[in-house]
Amino acid sequence: MAISRKARRETFWILLLAACFFLTYILIFAEGGYLEFRKTRGELQQLLMENRDLRQQQQLYREKIRTLREDPDEVERIARDRHGYAKPGDIIVNLPGRTDSPSGRDPGSR
């Protein structure tokens, strides 16, 4: 039983078309496919933006550390504002309606 040339050609094209559909499906939907690539690329972009923001924040902290190391007036300002320190001879005035805590928080709350 011989298969005609036309039948072989049609079978070839059907198999080729099926293989193309199968490969396209694999490229798009399989693990490591295009959809996963797009998702990973989006995650990468998000992480790069987060990294940039963290670098900016790190630079601000480095500046603040440099200022604290080099500027004694800044250290004194923070000690006075946050911790209520005073120089000898300074007069501390507690105004009504304010807490006694120099940090502005209620001394009983933590």
HELIX and SHEET records of a PDB file:
HELIX    1   1 ARG A    5  PHE A   29  1                                  25    
HELIX    2   2 TYR A   34  GLU A   70  1                                  37    
HELIX    3   3 PRO A   72  HIS A   83  1                                  12    
END                                                                             
